[in-house]
Amino acid sequence: MSYAYQGEFNDEVNADFANWLNEKLNALLQEADPVLCEYVTTMVANRKTMGEMSSDLAEFFGEKEREEFISSL
């Protein structure tokens, strides 16, 4: 299985990830919806596989953007 994030989450990692996530979503979607940010953070923290995340994020991204986004996690 290929997980999006292999490390451990702590306050510093959470803050860094939140900043990175906001920048990435702004670049791909021209906005960083707080609900989408929380959803992605929860999926990563819960060790969703990249395949599961791709399926779960299908309604938010086009296929190309979704694959680009997930591969960058």
C-alpha positions in Angstrom: 0.0 0.0 0.0 1.2 3.5 -0.8 0.3 6.0 1.9 0.3 9.7 1.1 2.4 10.6 4.2 4.8 8.3 5.9 5.8 10.4 9.0 4.2 11.2 12.3 1.9 14.1 12.9 2.7 16.6 15.6 1.9 20.3 16.1 4.8 21.5 14.0 4.1 19.1 11.2 0.4 20.0 11.3 1.2 23.7 11.0 3.7 23.1 8.2 1.3 20.8 6.4 -1.6 23.3 6.7 0.5 26.1 5.2 1.7 23.9 2.4 -1.9 22.6 1.8 -3.3 26.1 1.5 -0.7 27.1 -1.0 -1.1 23.9 -3.1 -4.9 24.2 -3.1 -4.7 27.9 -4.1 -2.4 27.0 -6.9 -4.7 24.2 -8.2 -8.1 25.5 -7.5 -7.5 29.3 -7.0 -8.9 28.9 -3.5 -8.2 27.0 -0.4 -11.6 26.0 1.0 -11.1 25.4 4.8 -13.5 22.4 4.7 -11.4 20.8 1.9 -8.2 21.5 3.8 -9.6 19.8 6.9 -10.9 16.9 4.8 -7.5 16.3 3.2 -5.6 16.7 6.5 -7.9 14.1 8.1 -7.4 11.6 5.3 -3.7 12.0 5.5 -3.6 11.7 9.3 -5.8 8.6 9.1 -3.4 7.0 6.7 -5.7 6.8 3.7 -3.9 5.2 0.7 -3.3 7.3 -2.4 -5.9 5.3 -4.2 -8.5 5.9 -1.5 -7.7 9.6 -1.5 -8.0 9.8 -5.3 -11.4 8.3 -5.2 -12.5 10.5 -2.3 -11.3 13.7 -4.0 -12.8 13.0 -7.4 -15.6 15.5 -6.9 -13.2 18.3 -6.0 -10.6 18.0 -8.8 -10.3 17.1 -12.4 -8.4 13.9 -13.0 -5.1 15.6 -14.0 -5.2 18.0 -11.0 -6.2 15.3 -8.6 -3.3 13.0 -9.6 -0.9 16.0 -9.4 -2.2 16.9 -6.0 -2.1 13.4 -4.6 1.4 12.7 -5.9 2.6 15.8 -4.2 1.4 14.7 -0.8 
